Amino acid sequence: MKLHIVKNYDELSHAAAEKVAHIVKSNPKVVLGLPTGSTPLGMYKELIDMNKRKEISFKEVITFNLDEYQGLPREDVNSYYRFMWDNFFSHIDIVKENTNIPNGMADDVEKECTAYESRIEKAGGIDLMILGIGNNGHIGFNEPAQFFGGITHRVKLTENTIEANSRFFGAIDRVPRYAITMGIKSIMHCRSIMLLANGKAKAEAIKKALEGPITPELPASVLQLHRDLTVIVDKEAGSLLSCR
Ligand code: GLP
């Protein structure tokens, strides 16, 4: 594992964007796994700027998003589809057909999940998966559980996550109760992983993820077993780490 503890959110965003830019430059047809949430917003902004300055191109890049709420239409302001187009895809030269996000409105969820995995496989697998982390240690929407989840599947969100994400919805009862997420197996299958976290609220999850026992009760702890993991945290998120 490579651990970078940087000063603040701006440095985190810059370091993450640099890593993505490097991999896109060395392989223009790279397959990226992408997260939503507040954490990657700064990185997306930097990548948009690099694209505008013509330093990198996303014309041949393929992307797979980690997760999507179930039951929110694409155009809903809180869907992850909308998040990705508003905050990233609309501002870069990516080809729409090369972007993939689970369909939260699919009638047959199981079929949608299997098809999503097949699309990842057909693309040759994911080269770099970028992850945020939930306060409870979730990655994607893989919530604390008794077992590590497998491939892309439907999940019931925990109260902790519903509450944490209610800030975007205005009211807690508007937050969907279910989501589709790439599973732990799908994530561990990616050739490399970059985990990002900032702020005090993430310090405990980061400490447990990187230095605690590997347990499905703290889903991100499984990343300790990945052979190519880069972690970038700001000082606050890294404040409880003993190796800091
Ligand atoms: C959501 C997403 C995760 C994300 C997490 C943290 O629940 N499903 O992929 O990592 O929230 O979000 P934030 O970056 O806003 O703290």
Residues whose N, C-alpha, C, O or C-beta is under 5 A from the ligand:
A	BS01	GLP	P35 T36 G37 S38 T39 D67 G132 I133 G134 G140 F141
